[in-house]
Amino acid sequence: MKNKILISLALQLLAASAFAAPAERAVWTWEKDSYAVVEDTAAADEAIAFMRAKKIRTLYLYADAFEGRNLLEDSPESYRRFIRRLHSRGLRAYALLGSAYLHTEEYVLPENRQDALAMFQRVLTYNASAKPGERFDGVNLDIEPHLLDQWDTQKDRLLLQFLDLGQALMELKKSSGQKLAVGPAIPFWLDGTELEWNGSKKPVSEHVIDIYDYVALMDYRDHAEGADGIISHALSELKYAGLNKRKVVVGVEVTPNELQKVSFNHLGEPELERELALAEKAFRAEPAFAGFAIHHFRGYKVWLGRKPVTEGDK
């Protein structure tokens, strides 16, 4: 009898895992596209339809200055209106802060820290004045010190400044009393650099996970398995985050890149879905796994609309 009960339980668990809901997905949406969806009803409808068709739950929605305007400050009602529409359809909005347009990699420098804090404060101020259904659900930070010219010669110093900035941002969140989830996009290879910070020496990725609520891991590879695959590059971050009750969103790339292995751009949607399914299967046992993020909204749509290049076409 005992063996029958154990077998029955095992079969139930197997069935439950087989029908588990697929991992959630997010998409980065940069300046021009973000401004379009918050200002134009037709663009908003199209974006929402696209998200629902592609099972994307969260929009990383740019919420800072662009081409001389800052809609979050100048036209907050446009964000309120769009976020209400997202929420009414079961979707989420994270404020995407940081961009190539603003050269926000420079925000890690001490002389520019106030710019980063002000950028974050604008979101906190917006949320504080908005109704619950109009508020951002979280923040995704895109401040990448490895883009700075001095990275090769001053990497450790810049990373320490990146950690200091993260701590300052999270202190600002704490003082606001707001509950929104905050996390940065970080490259998967940060786990290869150990630094002492705040009296503890560990991989930089672990310091970052300690600071924030979650991280979006830029795990840019075009295959799931193997030593240089999506699974391998994410596991250490997932393990550490799970032990510390944090979350990891695994990011993938579909836009063009000089290195073929970095992006699915040279492949098609069936290949992307196959590799993400393999990765999801491997990550399901990790409590920190919070789904995938795709870079980026416009590039994803362009990529889906064209035929992938094959060896025979070259």
Order of alpha helices (4+ residues) and beta strands (2+ residues): alpha-beta-alpha-alpha-beta-alpha-alpha-beta-alpha-beta-alpha-beta-beta-beta-alpha-beta-alpha-beta-alpha-beta-alpha
